[in-house]
Amino acid sequence: MLLTSAQVGPFKGVDYSQVETHRLPAVASPADAPWAWSVQRLRSADGRPAGTMVHEYGCELSPGGASELNLDEALSALERTGARACKQCAAAVVLERFRGAAEEPPATA
């Protein structure tokens, strides 16, 4: 689950000094920079298909003119054999967190 610091707070009496945290790459604001994704088709040295790379739309490594994907389409693209998320932009951080959240079993009471 992705949350902003405004959406969470500490429990009284709990020490959080050893909790590992990760910051997402900075973006202007959600209104100014909505998430969109693109897929790059990778080729091996001999020209054969070698999987795909999912990028944040606008990533400098993203192919020019690629179709813009929404979150569901980007997550589906990552399910394909040989697919991976770009580590140069927010794709690896954000999409892997969404994939992990989708794979977690529901909480039981």
Buried (B, 14 or more C-beta within 10 A) or exposed (E): EEEEEEEEEEEEEEEEEEEEEEEEEEEEEEEEBEBBBBBBEBEEEEEEEEBBBBBBBEBEBBEEEBEEBEEEBBBEBBEEEEBBBBEBBBBBBBBBBBBEEEEEEEEEE
